[in-house]
Amino acid sequence: MWSKDEIEGKRKEITGTIKERIGEMTGNDALEHEGIADQAEGKAQKEFGKARRKLNEVIEKGREANIGQ
C-alpha cells in the first residue's frame, strides 16, 4: 500500500504535468517551468515515500523474525 508521501508526490507530478502542458499551449513560460519544477518535487517526494515504506517493511520483517525465535 502506498504511503502518504507517495500519494502526495504522485499528485504533485500529475499537477505539474498539467501545468506544463497548459503553459506550453498558452505560451506561458513561467507556468510551464513551474509545472516542470512541481513534477521534479513530486517525483522526489514519491521516491522518498517509497524508500521509507520499504525500510519500514524490512524493519517489520526483522521484528517478526525475532519474535519467531
N, CA, C and O atoms as a GROMACS GRO file, in nm:
protein
  276
    1MET      N    1   0.084  -0.119   0.000
    1MET     CA    2   0.000   0.000   0.000
    1MET      C    3   0.088   0.125   0.000
    1MET      O    4   0.188   0.132   0.073
    2TRP      N    5   0.052   0.221  -0.081
    2TRP     CA    6   0.130   0.343  -0.093
    2TRP      C    7   0.123   0.426   0.034
    2TRP      O    8   0.021   0.430   0.103
    3SER      N    9   0.233   0.493   0.065
    3SER     CA   10   0.238   0.582   0.181
    3SER      C   11   0.179   0.718   0.145
    3SER      O   12   0.153   0.748   0.028
    4LYS      N   13   0.160   0.799   0.246
    4LYS     CA   14   0.108   0.934   0.227
    4LYS      C   15   0.200   1.016   0.137
    4LYS      O   16   0.154   1.090   0.050
    5ASP      N   17   0.332   1.001   0.157
    5ASP     CA   18   0.428   1.075   0.074
    5ASP      C   19   0.422   1.030  -0.071
    5ASP      O   20   0.434   1.112  -0.162
    6GLU      N   21   0.404   0.900  -0.095
    6GLU     CA   22   0.395   0.851  -0.231
    6GLU      C   23   0.272   0.907  -0.302
    6GLU      O   24   0.279   0.947  -0.418
    7ILE      N   25   0.162   0.909  -0.233
    7ILE     CA   26   0.037   0.959  -0.292
    7ILE      C   27   0.046   1.108  -0.319
    7ILE      O   28   0.009   1.155  -0.427
    8GLU      N   29   0.096   1.183  -0.222
    8GLU     CA   30   0.109   1.328  -0.239
    8GLU      C   31   0.210   1.360  -0.351
    8GLU      O   32   0.189   1.453  -0.429
    9GLY      N   33   0.318   1.284  -0.356
    9GLY     CA   34   0.416   1.305  -0.460
    9GLY      C   35   0.359   1.279  -0.598
    9GLY      O   36   0.385   1.355  -0.692
   10LYS      N   37   0.280   1.173  -0.612
   10LYS     CA   38   0.218   1.142  -0.741
   10LYS      C   39   0.121   1.253  -0.781
   10LYS      O   40   0.113   1.290  -0.898
   11ARG      N   41   0.047   1.306  -0.682
   11ARG     CA   42  -0.045   1.416  -0.710
   11ARG      C   43   0.030   1.538  -0.763
   11ARG      O   44  -0.014   1.604  -0.858
   12LYS      N   45   0.146   1.568  -0.701
   12LYS     CA   46   0.226   1.682  -0.746
   12LYS      C   47   0.280   1.658  -0.887
   12LYS      O   48   0.286   1.751  -0.967
   13GLU      N   49   0.320   1.535  -0.916
   13GLU     CA   50   0.368   1.504  -1.051
   13GLU      C   51   0.258   1.528  -1.155
   13GLU      O   52   0.283   1.588  -1.259
   14ILE      N   53   0.138   1.481  -1.126
   14ILE     CA   54   0.027   1.497  -1.220
   14ILE      C   55  -0.009   1.645  -1.236
   14ILE      O   56  -0.028   1.693  -1.348
   15THR      N   57  -0.017   1.716  -1.125
   15THR     CA   58  -0.048   1.859  -1.130
   15THR      C   59   0.060   1.933  -1.210
   15THR      O   60   0.029   2.022  -1.289
   16GLY      N   61   0.185   1.895  -1.189
   16GLY     CA   62   0.294   1.958  -1.262
   16GLY      C   63   0.286   1.932  -1.411
   16GLY      O   64   0.313   2.021  -1.492
   17THR      N   65   0.248   1.811  -1.449
   17THR     CA   66   0.232   1.778  -1.590
   17THR      C   67   0.123   1.863  -1.653
   17THR      O   68   0.139   1.913  -1.765
   18ILE      N   69   0.014   1.878  -1.582
   18ILE     CA   70  -0.096   1.961  -1.632
   18ILE      C   71  -0.050   2.106  -1.650
   18ILE      O   72  -0.076   2.168  -1.753
   19LYS      N   73   0.018   2.160  -1.549
   19LYS     CA   74   0.067   2.298  -1.559
   19LYS      C   75   0.164   2.314  -1.676
   19LYS      O   76   0.157   2.411  -1.751
   20GLU      N   77   0.253   2.216  -1.691
   20GLU     CA   78   0.350   2.224  -1.800
   20GLU      C   79   0.278   2.226  -1.935
   20GLU      O   80   0.312   2.308  -2.021
   21ARG      N   81   0.181   2.140  -1.954
   21ARG     CA   82   0.109   2.131  -2.081
   21ARG      C   83   0.030   2.260  -2.109
   21ARG      O   84   0.028   2.310  -2.222
   22ILE      N   85  -0.036   2.311  -2.005
   22ILE     CA   86  -0.112   2.436  -2.023
   22ILE      C   87  -0.017   2.549  -2.057
   22ILE      O   88  -0.046   2.632  -2.144
   23GLY      N   89   0.098   2.553  -1.988
   23GLY     CA   90   0.197   2.655  -2.018
   23GLY      C   91   0.247   2.646  -2.161
   23GLY      O   92   0.266   2.748  -2.228
   24GLU      N   93   0.269   2.522  -2.209
   24GLU     CA   94   0.313   2.504  -2.348
   24GLU      C   95   0.206   2.553  -2.446
   24GLU      O   96   0.236   2.624  -2.542
   25MET      N   97   0.081   2.516  -2.420
   25MET     CA   98  -0.028   2.550  -2.512
   25MET      C   99  -0.057   2.699  -2.516
   25MET      O  100  -0.096   2.753  -2.619
   26THR      N  101  -0.037   2.767  -2.403
   26THR     CA  102  -0.070   2.909  -2.396
   26THR      C  103   0.052   2.999  -2.415
   26THR      O  104   0.039   3.122  -2.421
   27GLY      N  105   0.169   2.938  -2.424
   27GLY     CA  106   0.290   3.018  -2.438
   27GLY      C  107   0.333   3.083  -2.308
   27GLY      O  108   0.410   3.179  -2.309
   28ASN      N  109   0.286   3.032  -2.198
   28ASN     CA  110   0.320   3.086  -2.066
   28ASN      C  111   0.442   3.011  -2.012
   28ASN      O  112   0.429   2.904  -1.952
   29ASP      N  113   0.560   3.067  -2.034
   29ASP     CA  114   0.684   3.002  -1.993
   29ASP      C  115   0.693   2.982  -1.842
   29ASP      O  116   0.743   2.880  -1.795
   30ALA      N  117   0.645   3.079  -1.767
   30ALA     CA  118   0.652   3.069  -1.621
   30ALA      C  119   0.570   2.950  -1.571
   30ALA      O  120   0.616   2.875  -1.486
   31LEU      N  121   0.449   2.933  -1.625
   31LEU     CA  122   0.365   2.822  -1.584
   31LEU      C  123   0.427   2.689  -1.627
   31LEU      O  124   0.422   2.591  -1.553
   32GLU      N  125   0.483   2.687  -1.746
   32GLU     CA  126   0.548   2.566  -1.796
   32GLU      C  127   0.664   2.525  -1.704
   32GLU      O  128   0.676   2.407  -1.669
   33HIS      N  129   0.747   2.620  -1.666
   33HIS     CA  130   0.861   2.591  -1.579
   33HIS      C  131   0.815   2.554  -1.438
   33HIS      O  132   0.876   2.470  -1.372
   34GLU      N  133   0.710   2.618  -1.392
   34GLU     CA  134   0.654   2.582  -1.262
   34GLU      C  135   0.606   2.437  -1.264
   34GLU      O  136   0.625   2.363  -1.167
   35GLY      N  137   0.544   2.397  -1.372
   35GLY     CA  138   0.499   2.260  -1.386
   35GLY      C  139   0.613   2.160  -1.384
   35GLY      O  140   0.603   2.055  -1.321
   36ILE      N  141   0.721   2.194  -1.452
   36ILE     CA  142   0.839   2.107  -1.453
   36ILE      C  143   0.897   2.094  -1.312
   36ILE      O  144   0.935   1.985  -1.269
   37ALA      N  145   0.903   2.206  -1.240
   37ALA     CA  146   0.953   2.203  -1.103
   37ALA      C  147   0.862   2.120  -1.012
   37ALA      O  148   0.910   2.044  -0.928
   38ASP      N  149   0.731   2.135  -1.030
   38ASP     CA  150   0.636   2.057  -0.950
   38ASP      C  151   0.653   1.908  -0.976
   38ASP      O  152   0.643   1.826  -0.884
   39GLN      N  153   0.677   1.872  -1.101
   39GLN     CA  154   0.698   1.732  -1.135
   39GLN      C  155   0.822   1.676  -1.064
   39GLN      O  156   0.818   1.565  -1.010
   40ALA      N  157   0.930   1.752  -1.065
   40ALA     CA  158   1.053   1.709  -1.001
   40ALA      C  159   1.033   1.694  -0.850
   40ALA      O  160   1.078   1.597  -0.789
   41GLU      N  161   0.965   1.792  -0.791
   41GLU     CA  162   0.937   1.786  -0.647
   41GLU      C  163   0.850   1.665  -0.614
   41GLU      O  164   0.875   1.594  -0.517
   42GLY      N  165   0.749   1.642  -0.695
   42GLY     CA  166   0.661   1.529  -0.672
   42GLY      C  167   0.732   1.396  -0.684
   42GLY      O  168   0.709   1.305  -0.604
   43LYS      N  169   0.818   1.385  -0.784
   43LYS     CA  170   0.894   1.260  -0.803
   43LYS      C  171   0.984   1.234  -0.683
   43LYS      O  172   0.993   1.121  -0.634
   44ALA      N  173   1.051   1.339  -0.635
   44ALA     CA  174   1.139   1.324  -0.518
   44ALA      C  175   1.059   1.281  -0.396
   44ALA      O  176   1.101   1.192  -0.322
   45GLN      N  177   0.944   1.343  -0.374
   45GLN     CA  178   0.861   1.309  -0.259
   45GLN      C  179   0.809   1.166  -0.271
   45GLN      O  180   0.806   1.093  -0.173
   46LYS      N  181   0.769   1.127  -0.391
   46LYS     CA  182   0.719   0.992  -0.414
   46LYS      C  183   0.828   0.889  -0.387
   46LYS      O  184   0.804   0.788  -0.321
   47GLU      N  185   0.948   0.915  -0.436
   47GLU     CA  186   1.059   0.821  -0.416
   47GLU      C  187   1.100   0.814  -0.269
   47GLU      O  188   1.134   0.707  -0.220
   48PHE      N  189   1.096   0.929  -0.200
   48PHE     CA  190   1.124   0.929  -0.056
   48PHE      C  191   1.022   0.843   0.017
   48PHE      O  192   1.059   0.763   0.104
   49GLY      N  193   0.897   0.860  -0.016
   49GLY     CA  194   0.792   0.780   0.048
   49GLY      C  195   0.808   0.632   0.020
   49GLY      O  196   0.785   0.549   0.108
   50LYS      N  197   0.847   0.600  -0.102
   50LYS     CA  198   0.868   0.460  -0.139
   50LYS      C  199   0.983   0.400  -0.058
   50LYS      O  200   0.971   0.289  -0.006
   51ALA      N  201   1.093   0.473  -0.048
   51ALA     CA  202   1.209   0.426   0.029
   51ALA      C  203   1.172   0.408   0.176
   51ALA      O  204   1.210   0.309   0.240
   52ARG      N  205   1.098   0.502   0.229
   52ARG     CA  206   1.056   0.495   0.369
   52ARG      C  207   0.966   0.374   0.393
   52ARG      O  208   0.978   0.305   0.494
   53ARG      N  209   0.874   0.349   0.299
   53ARG     CA  210   0.784   0.235   0.312
   53ARG      C  211   0.862   0.105   0.307
   53ARG      O  212   0.838   0.014   0.386
   54LYS      N  213   0.956   0.096   0.213
   54LYS     CA  214   1.038  -0.026   0.200
   54LYS      C  215   1.120  -0.049   0.326
   54LYS      O  216   1.131  -0.163   0.373
   55LEU      N  217   1.177   0.056   0.382
   55LEU     CA  218   1.255   0.044   0.505
   55LEU      C  219   1.166  -0.006   0.619
   55LEU      O  220   1.207  -0.094   0.695
   56ASN      N  221   1.047   0.049   0.630
   56ASN     CA  222   0.956   0.002   0.735
   56ASN      C  223   0.918  -0.144   0.717
   56ASN      O  224   0.901  -0.217   0.815
   57GLU      N  225   0.904  -0.189   0.591
   57GLU     CA  226   0.874  -0.330   0.565
   57GLU      C  227   0.988  -0.419   0.610
   57GLU      O  228   0.965  -0.525   0.669
   58VAL      N  229   1.112  -0.377   0.584
   58VAL     CA  230   1.229  -0.455   0.626
   58VAL      C  231   1.236  -0.461   0.778
   58VAL      O  232   1.262  -0.567   0.835
   59ILE      N  233   1.212  -0.348   0.843
   59ILE     CA  234   1.215  -0.345   0.989
   59ILE      C  235   1.108  -0.437   1.046
   59ILE      O  236   1.134  -0.512   1.140
   60GLU      N  237   0.989  -0.432   0.990
   60GLU     CA  238   0.879  -0.516   1.038
   60GLU      C  239   0.911  -0.664   1.020
   60GLU      O  240   0.884  -0.745   1.109
   61LYS      N  241   0.969  -0.701   0.906
   61LYS     CA  242   1.008  -0.841   0.884
   61LYS      C  243   1.112  -0.885   0.984
   61LYS      O  244   1.109  -0.998   1.033
   62GLY      N  245   1.205  -0.795   1.016
   62GLY     CA  246   1.307  -0.825   1.117
   62GLY      C  247   1.245  -0.849   1.254
   62GLY      O  248   1.286  -0.939   1.327
   63ARG      N  249   1.148  -0.769   1.287
   63ARG     CA  250   1.079  -0.786   1.416
   63ARG      C  251   1.005  -0.920   1.421
   63ARG      O  252   1.008  -0.991   1.521
   64GLU      N  253   0.938  -0.951   1.311
   64GLU     CA  254   0.865  -1.078   1.304
   64GLU      C  255   0.960  -1.196   1.314
   64GLU      O  256   0.927  -1.296   1.378
   65ALA      N  257   1.077  -1.185   1.252
   65ALA     CA  258   1.175  -1.293   1.259
   65ALA      C  259   1.227  -1.309   1.401
   65ALA      O  260   1.250  -1.422   1.446
   66ASN      N  261   1.246  -1.199   1.472
   66ASN     CA  262   1.294  -1.206   1.610
   66ASN      C  263   1.188  -1.264   1.704
   66ASN      O  264   1.222  -1.331   1.802
   67ILE      N  265   1.064  -1.238   1.676
   67ILE     CA  266   0.955  -1.291   1.758
   67ILE      C  267   0.946  -1.443   1.742
   67ILE      O  268   0.917  -1.514   1.838
   68GLY      N  269   0.972  -1.491   1.622
   68GLY     CA  270   0.963  -1.634   1.595
   68GLY      C  271   1.076  -1.716   1.651
   68GLY      O  272   1.070  -1.839   1.647
   69GLN      N  273   1.180  -1.653   1.704
   69GLN     CA  274   1.296  -1.729   1.757
   69GLN      C  275   1.272  -1.781   1.894
   69GLN      O  276   1.360  -1.846   1.951
   0.00000   0.00000   0.00000
